[in-house]
Amino acid sequence: MTELLGLLAICLLGAGYWHVRRQSEFARHWLERYCRRQQFQLLSVYRYRYVWKKGRLLAQFRFEFSHDGLQHNEGDLWLHGLKVLDVSVPVLREPPSPML
């Protein structure tokens, strides 16, 4: 019986790890498309935390991007499973024009 419980625990850990990796890959691909549409340069993506809200486990990813090639900004992506709930980016400022 102990061996069966050990095997079940190993299977559950493997499935959990597989889900986390799948979610991370989904977030990266989704953000690459999002940044391409917004004409941003995606610099990095990382899982920030998990939050339990309204009976759901949400994953928050943070991503760094550049909109002008000089500055870098940070945005948030919220996922529930493989479903995007929200994307937020800061208000972007244009660099001052050299003509002024």
Backbone as CSV, one residue per row, in Angstrom:
resi,resn,N_x,N_y,N_z,CA_x,CA_y,CA_z,C_x,C_y,C_z
1,MET,0.823,-1.195,0.000,0.000,0.000,0.000,0.870,1.265,0.000
2,THR,1.970,1.216,0.733,2.870,2.364,0.798,3.495,2.650,-0.566
3,GLU,3.837,1.587,-1.280,4.419,1.772,-2.601,3.423,2.423,-3.551
4,LEU,2.158,2.042,-3.422,1.121,2.618,-4.268,0.936,4.106,-3.979
5,LEU,0.958,4.476,-2.707,0.846,5.897,-2.339,2.062,6.689,-2.809
6,GLY,3.238,6.078,-2.722,4.450,6.737,-3.216,4.401,6.956,-4.711
7,LEU,3.926,5.950,-5.429,3.794,6.060,-6.877,2.763,7.130,-7.259
8,LEU,1.673,7.175,-6.525,0.646,8.191,-6.762,1.191,9.595,-6.496
9,ALA,1.971,9.746,-5.438,2.572,11.048,-5.122,3.540,11.484,-6.222
10,ILE,4.337,10.563,-6.727,5.273,10.881,-7.807,4.513,11.290,-9.061
11,CYS,3.428,10.586,-9.371,2.613,10.943,-10.546,1.990,12.323,-10.386
12,LEU,1.493,12.628,-9.196,0.900,13.946,-8.956,1.935,15.059,-9.057
13,LEU,3.125,14.833,-8.547,4.190,15.832,-8.659,4.593,16.032,-10.118
14,GLY,4.675,14.949,-10.861,5.018,15.050,-12.286,3.951,15.809,-13.067
15,ALA,2.684,15.531,-12.782,1.594,16.230,-13.465,1.589,17.711,-13.102
16,GLY,1.864,18.026,-11.842,1.932,19.429,-11.426,3.069,20.169,-12.112
17,TYR,4.228,19.522,-12.183,5.364,20.135,-12.859,5.065,20.346,-14.343
18,TRP,4.441,19.355,-14.986,4.104,19.455,-16.397,3.134,20.610,-16.631
19,HIS,2.154,20.793,-15.733,1.193,21.893,-15.871,1.881,23.248,-15.727
20,VAL,2.788,23.362,-14.776,3.512,24.630,-14.562,4.346,24.966,-15.792
21,ARG,5.045,23.998,-16.355,5.857,24.242,-17.559,4.979,24.607,-18.756
22,ARG,3.858,23.924,-18.906,2.939,24.202,-20.003,2.382,25.617,-19.887
23,GLN,2.044,26.034,-18.666,1.526,27.381,-18.445,2.600,28.429,-18.731
24,SER,3.832,28.158,-18.348,4.924,29.098,-18.612,5.176,29.251,-20.109
25,GLU,5.165,28.141,-20.846,5.352,28.208,-22.295,4.201,28.944,-22.969
26,PHE,2.978,28.698,-22.505,1.818,29.401,-23.047,1.950,30.903,-22.822
27,ALA,2.353,31.302,-21.609,2.503,32.722,-21.287,3.559,33.370,-22.183
28,ARG,4.679,32.704,-22.374,5.735,33.263,-23.217,5.258,33.441,-24.662
29,HIS,4.625,32.429,-25.231,4.154,32.535,-26.620,3.066,33.595,-26.750
30,TRP,2.160,33.655,-25.787,1.090,34.640,-25.843,1.665,36.051,-25.755
31,LEU,2.639,36.259,-24.873,3.254,37.587,-24.727,4.090,37.957,-25.949
32,GLU,4.710,36.992,-26.599,5.450,37.298,-27.835,4.498,37.840,-28.901
33,ARG,3.348,37.202,-29.060,2.362,37.701,-30.031,1.807,39.067,-29.612
34,TYR,1.525,39.224,-28.323,0.990,40.490,-27.820,1.978,41.634,-28.073
35,CYS,3.243,41.419,-27.748,4.257,42.456,-27.937,4.476,42.762,-29.411
36,ARG,4.403,41.750,-30.257,4.546,41.987,-31.685,3.406,42.873,-32.200
37,ARG,2.166,42.617,-31.749,1.016,43.435,-32.166,1.128,44.865,-31.647
38,GLN,1.669,45.036,-30.440,1.786,46.369,-29.842,3.069,47.087,-30.268
39,GLN,3.895,46.426,-31.042,5.193,46.927,-31.496,6.134,47.189,-30.310
40,PHE,6.146,46.220,-29.387,7.067,46.230,-28.256,8.134,45.173,-28.515
41,GLN,9.243,45.322,-27.825,10.277,44.293,-27.835,10.198,43.564,-26.501
42,LEU,9.893,42.276,-26.508,9.801,41.478,-25.296,11.205,41.142,-24.821
43,LEU,11.507,41.489,-23.574,12.845,41.247,-23.035,12.900,39.994,-22.164
44,SER,11.930,39.836,-21.255,11.926,38.663,-20.389,10.530,38.416,-19.839
45,VAL,10.308,37.167,-19.431,9.040,36.753,-18.827,9.376,35.879,-17.626
46,TYR,8.697,36.111,-16.509,8.892,35.226,-15.363,7.615,35.133,-14.542
47,ARG,7.446,33.956,-13.926,6.296,33.735,-13.046,6.569,34.489,-11.754
48,TYR,5.615,35.312,-11.361,5.804,36.131,-10.174,5.205,35.472,-8.930
49,ARG,3.939,35.047,-9.035,3.305,34.439,-7.870,1.996,33.768,-8.286
50,TYR,1.452,33.013,-7.321,0.114,32.452,-7.425,-0.764,33.157,-6.403
51,VAL,-2.030,33.389,-6.779,-2.987,34.036,-5.883,-4.284,33.243,-5.930
52,TRP,-4.893,33.020,-4.770,-6.179,32.352,-4.699,-7.255,33.430,-4.632
53,LYS,-8.072,33.570,-5.703,-9.129,34.583,-5.755,-10.427,33.950,-6.212
54,LYS,-11.483,34.182,-5.468,-12.832,33.732,-5.834,-12.861,32.247,-6.190
55,GLY,-12.172,31.448,-5.418,-12.182,30.010,-5.640,-11.344,29.537,-6.805
56,ARG,-10.488,30.402,-7.355,-9.643,30.026,-8.490,-8.189,30.315,-8.155
57,LEU,-7.312,29.472,-8.645,-5.878,29.690,-8.491,-5.381,30.446,-9.718
58,LEU,-4.934,31.681,-9.512,-4.466,32.527,-10.605,-2.948,32.615,-10.570
59,ALA,-2.347,32.610,-11.739,-0.896,32.757,-11.875,-0.613,34.150,-12.422
60,GLN,0.296,34.843,-11.755,0.701,36.169,-12.231,2.104,36.062,-12.813
61,PHE,2.231,36.501,-14.060,3.525,36.566,-14.720,3.893,38.032,-14.868
62,ARG,5.153,38.328,-14.720,5.661,39.663,-15.005,6.526,39.567,-16.251
63,PHE,6.462,40.612,-17.066,7.280,40.619,-18.273,7.882,41.995,-18.450
64,GLU,9.093,42.006,-18.964,9.789,43.257,-19.256,9.785,43.450,-20.766
65,PHE,9.556,44.685,-21.158,9.504,44.996,-22.573,10.057,46.389,-22.798
66,SER,10.374,46.678,-24.050,10.847,47.996,-24.440,9.990,48.472,-25.601
67,HIS,9.578,49.711,-25.527,8.770,50.244,-26.626,9.578,51.138,-27.555
68,ASP,10.761,51.558,-27.112,11.575,52.430,-27.962,13.010,51.935,-28.120
69,GLY,13.345,50.800,-27.532,14.692,50.260,-27.650,15.666,50.803,-26.618
70,LEU,15.268,51.824,-25.856,16.152,52.410,-24.853,15.667,52.147,-23.435
71,GLN,14.407,52.346,-23.205,13.841,52.173,-21.867,13.251,50.777,-21.741
72,HIS,13.176,50.300,-20.507,12.460,49.040,-20.309,11.371,49.255,-19.268
73,ASN,10.267,48.597,-19.497,9.102,48.703,-18.635,8.676,47.304,-18.222
74,GLU,7.800,47.243,-17.214,7.345,45.958,-16.713,5.823,45.908,-16.735
75,GLY,5.281,44.791,-17.207,3.841,44.591,-17.248,3.467,43.301,-16.547
76,ASP,2.162,43.096,-16.368,1.643,41.913,-15.685,0.698,41.152,-16.596
77,LEU,0.743,39.831,-16.496,-0.167,38.943,-17.195,-0.772,38.014,-16.159
78,TRP,-2.112,37.923,-16.128,-2.817,37.047,-15.195,-3.435,35.894,-15.973
79,LEU,-3.169,34.667,-15.512,-3.697,33.461,-16.153,-4.479,32.623,-15.148
80,HIS,-5.534,32.000,-15.644,-6.225,30.940,-14.908,-6.144,29.708,-15.793
81,GLY,-5.301,28.786,-15.427,-5.032,27.648,-16.304,-4.315,28.153,-17.543
82,LEU,-4.928,27.954,-18.710,-4.357,28.465,-19.958,-5.254,29.548,-20.547
83,LYS,-5.955,30.256,-19.694,-6.853,31.325,-20.133,-6.317,32.657,-19.615
84,VAL,-6.150,33.617,-20.526,-5.660,34.944,-20.151,-6.816,35.743,-19.554
85,LEU,-6.610,36.241,-18.340,-7.634,37.040,-17.681,-7.384,38.528,-17.835
86,ASP,-6.116,38.938,-17.766,-5.825,40.364,-17.807,-4.356,40.577,-18.185
87,VAL,-4.127,41.666,-18.897,-2.776,42.122,-19.208,-2.736,43.600,-18.854
88,SER,-1.728,43.999,-18.115,-1.609,45.425,-17.787,-0.182,45.888,-18.062
89,VAL,-0.108,47.035,-18.693,1.177,47.673,-18.971,1.091,49.102,-18.454
90,PRO,2.212,49.683,-18.046,2.184,51.061,-17.555,1.938,52.053,-18.691
91,VAL,1.560,53.239,-18.310,1.414,54.308,-19.296,2.803,54.634,-19.810
92,LEU,2.965,54.609,-21.118,4.287,54.789,-21.713,4.495,56.247,-22.088
93,ARG,5.651,56.756,-21.753,6.005,58.133,-22.082,6.903,58.149,-23.299
94,GLU,6.677,59.090,-24.145,7.532,59.274,-25.301,8.759,60.081,-24.871
95,PRO,9.945,59.755,-25.383,11.128,60.557,-25.048,10.978,61.948,-25.619
96,PRO,11.575,62.941,-24.985,11.450,64.309,-25.490,12.081,64.433,-26.883
97,SER,11.439,65.204,-27.702,11.913,65.391,-29.061,13.162,66.273,-29.066
98,PRO,14.175,65.923,-29.849,15.390,66.756,-29.895,15.134,68.114,-30.560
99,MET,14.008,68.251,-31.233,13.692,69.499,-31.912,13.220,70.581,-30.925
100,LEU,12.825,70.197,-29.709,12.298,71.182,-28.754,13.369,71.855,-27.981
